[in-house]
Amino acid sequence: MIYKGKAKTFHDAKLSRKEFQVGEKVLLLNSKLKLFLGKLNSRSLGPLMVVKTYQHGAVEIKFFTTNKIFKVNGHKPKHFYERDQVCIV
C-alpha cells in the first residue's frame, strides 16, 4: 500500500498539463477505436482548430469541414505538429 502511494505520487509529479491556445491546430484522439476492424486506421481525427479554452481544462474545438463546434476533455486533444513546430492559425 505504501509503495503504491509513493509510485502514484511520483507518476503524478511527472505529468505535464497540456495548454492549448485559441486558433491552434490539434488532433482529437479517437477512443472508440475497434482494434481488429481496420487496425491500420488512424487513431486520431484532425487537424481541428481550438475555438475556446476553459480554466478547468476543457477545450472547444471546431471541424474545418463542417464548422461543427463541440467541447471535449483537455486530455483528448493532442498538439498538431507541422514542420517541427506547433501551428497557430
Secondary structure, DSSP 8 states (H G I E B T S, - for coil): -HHHHHHHHHHHHH-------TTBEEEEE-TT--SSSSTTS-SEEEEEEEEEE-TTS-EEEE-TTT--EEEE-TTSEEE-BSSSSB-B-
